[in-house]
Amino acid sequence: MEVTIDTNKSEEEIYSEISGQLDSVIVPSDKLISNLSNFTALLKQAFNKISWVGFYISSGDKLFLGPFQGHSACTEIKIGNGVCGTSASSRETIIVDDVDNFLGHIACDSHSKSEIVVPIIVDNSVWGVLDIDSYKKSSFSNLDKINLENFCKFLSNKLELNKFILS
């Protein structure tokens, strides 16, 4: 499978290109870890602003590191802590323009400057979160929020994430 993304296009156009290729990248008959890994690779490949992208998956009162692209990361985050844990507990997407101004930010990569975290809600429960970091401040906007939320819904439906719960 070859994915073609023109990184010189506008972010809106890049999101449109990704949307057009998600069906060929996300294959329900493949293993969950393979699909999530390819999804993170696709986002990292598409956007130069992304320094780290990955999933944290819920189990009990913690989020555990899942497939990702970027530097090594924290392996578990208590729900309610940091940007990821706060997004999971509030069940809302959080955009942080400057992580130094987010009380309780967990710095897995000290070079990270901004972040967006999208909760993945399955059967009215937080299945996990999609976490994306950038080395530049104010890297994420409402355009990212809308598209990433739609991508997470697509993943949830196409991969039937309700069948995959960490224990």
C-alpha positions as CSV (number, residue, x, y, z in Angstrom):
1,M,0.0,0.0,0.0
2,E,1.4,3.3,-1.0
3,V,0.0,6.5,0.4
4,T,0.6,9.8,-1.4
5,I,0.2,13.0,0.4
6,D,1.4,16.4,-1.0
7,T,2.7,18.1,2.1
8,N,3.0,21.4,0.1
9,K,-0.8,21.8,0.0
10,S,-2.9,23.7,2.6
11,E,-3.8,21.8,5.7
12,E,-7.4,21.7,4.6
13,E,-6.3,20.0,1.3
14,I,-4.0,17.6,3.2
15,Y,-6.9,16.5,5.5
16,S,-9.0,16.0,2.3
17,E,-6.2,13.8,0.8
18,I,-6.0,11.8,4.1
19,S,-9.8,11.3,4.1
20,G,-9.7,10.0,0.6
21,Q,-7.0,7.4,1.5
22,L,-8.2,6.2,4.9
23,D,-10.4,3.4,3.5
24,S,-7.3,1.8,1.9
25,V,-5.1,2.4,4.9
26,I,-7.5,1.1,7.6
27,V,-8.3,-2.5,6.9
28,P,-10.6,-4.2,9.4
29,S,-9.2,-7.7,8.6
30,D,-5.7,-6.5,9.7
31,K,-4.7,-6.5,13.4
32,L,-5.8,-3.5,15.4
33,I,-2.1,-2.6,16.3
34,S,-1.3,-2.6,12.5
35,N,-4.2,-0.3,11.7
36,L,-3.4,2.2,14.5
37,S,0.3,2.1,13.6
38,N,-0.5,2.9,9.9
39,F,-2.8,5.7,11.0
40,T,-0.2,7.4,13.2
41,A,2.4,7.0,10.4
42,L,0.0,8.6,7.9
43,L,-0.5,11.6,10.1
44,K,3.2,12.0,10.8
45,Q,4.0,11.7,7.1
46,A,1.3,14.2,6.1
47,F,2.0,17.1,8.5
48,N,5.5,18.6,9.1
49,K,4.2,20.3,12.2
50,I,3.7,17.0,14.0
51,S,6.7,15.9,16.2
52,W,4.8,13.0,17.9
53,V,1.5,11.3,17.3
54,G,0.1,8.3,19.0
55,F,-2.7,6.6,20.9
56,Y,-3.1,6.1,24.7
57,I,-5.6,3.3,25.4
58,S,-7.8,3.2,28.5
59,S,-7.7,0.5,31.1
60,G,-9.1,1.1,34.6
61,D,-8.1,4.6,35.7
62,K,-5.1,4.9,33.4
63,L,-4.2,5.4,29.8
64,F,-1.5,3.1,28.4
65,L,0.8,3.9,25.5
66,G,-0.3,2.4,22.2
67,P,1.0,2.7,18.6
68,F,2.9,5.9,18.0
69,Q,5.4,7.8,15.8
70,G,8.1,9.9,17.3
71,H,10.4,9.9,20.3
72,S,9.9,7.4,23.2
73,A,7.0,8.4,25.4
74,C,5.4,8.0,28.8
75,T,3.9,4.5,29.0
76,E,1.0,5.3,31.4
77,I,-1.0,8.3,32.4
78,K,-3.5,8.5,35.1
79,I,-6.9,9.7,33.8
80,G,-7.3,13.3,35.0
81,N,-3.6,14.0,34.7
82,G,-1.8,15.9,32.0
83,V,-3.4,16.9,28.7
84,C,-4.2,13.3,27.7
85,G,-5.7,12.4,31.1
86,T,-7.7,15.6,31.2
87,S,-9.1,15.0,27.7
88,A,-10.1,11.5,28.8
89,S,-11.8,12.7,32.0
90,S,-13.6,15.6,30.3
91,R,-14.4,13.6,27.2
92,E,-13.5,16.7,25.1
93,T,-10.8,17.5,22.6
94,I,-8.2,19.8,24.1
95,I,-6.0,22.1,22.1
96,V,-3.0,23.5,24.0
97,D,-1.2,26.4,22.3
98,D,1.7,26.5,24.8
99,V,2.2,23.4,27.0
100,D,4.2,25.4,29.5
101,N,0.9,27.2,30.4
102,F,-1.1,24.0,30.9
103,L,-1.1,23.2,34.6
104,G,0.0,19.6,35.2
105,H,1.4,19.1,31.7
106,I,3.4,15.9,31.5
107,A,6.5,16.5,29.5
108,C,7.4,13.2,27.8
109,D,9.4,15.2,25.3
110,S,10.8,18.5,26.7
111,H,10.9,20.0,23.2
112,S,7.1,19.8,22.8
113,K,5.5,23.2,22.6
114,S,1.8,22.6,21.7
115,E,-0.6,19.7,21.7
116,I,-4.0,18.4,20.7
117,V,-5.7,15.5,22.3
118,V,-8.9,13.9,21.0
119,P,-10.8,11.4,23.2
120,I,-12.1,8.3,21.5
121,I,-15.5,7.5,22.9
122,V,-16.9,4.0,22.3
123,D,-20.2,2.8,23.7
124,N,-20.3,5.9,25.9
125,S,-16.9,5.1,27.5
126,V,-13.5,6.5,26.8
127,W,-11.7,3.9,24.8
128,G,-8.5,6.0,24.6
129,V,-7.1,9.2,23.2
130,L,-5.3,10.4,20.1
131,D,-2.4,12.6,21.2
132,I,-0.5,14.8,18.8
133,D,2.5,17.1,19.7
134,S,4.4,19.8,17.9
135,Y,7.7,21.5,18.5
136,K,6.0,24.8,17.6
137,K,3.6,26.8,19.7
138,S,0.0,27.2,18.5
139,S,0.3,24.5,15.9
140,F,-3.3,23.2,16.2
141,S,-6.6,24.8,15.3
142,N,-10.3,24.1,15.0
143,L,-9.5,22.6,11.5
144,D,-7.4,20.0,13.2
145,K,-10.0,19.4,15.9
146,I,-12.8,18.8,13.4
147,N,-10.8,16.5,11.1
148,L,-9.1,14.5,13.9
149,E,-12.5,14.0,15.7
150,N,-13.9,12.8,12.4
151,F,-11.0,10.4,11.8
152,C,-11.3,9.0,15.4
153,K,-15.0,8.3,14.7
154,F,-14.1,6.7,11.4
155,L,-11.5,4.5,13.2
156,S,-14.0,3.6,16.0
157,N,-16.7,2.5,13.5
158,K,-14.5,0.8,10.9
159,L,-12.4,-1.1,13.4
160,E,-15.3,-1.8,15.8
161,L,-13.2,-0.6,18.7
162,N,-15.9,-1.7,21.1
163,K,-14.4,-5.2,20.6
164,F,-11.0,-4.1,21.8
165,I,-10.7,-3.2,25.5
166,L,-7.5,-3.3,27.5
167,S,-7.7,-5.3,30.6
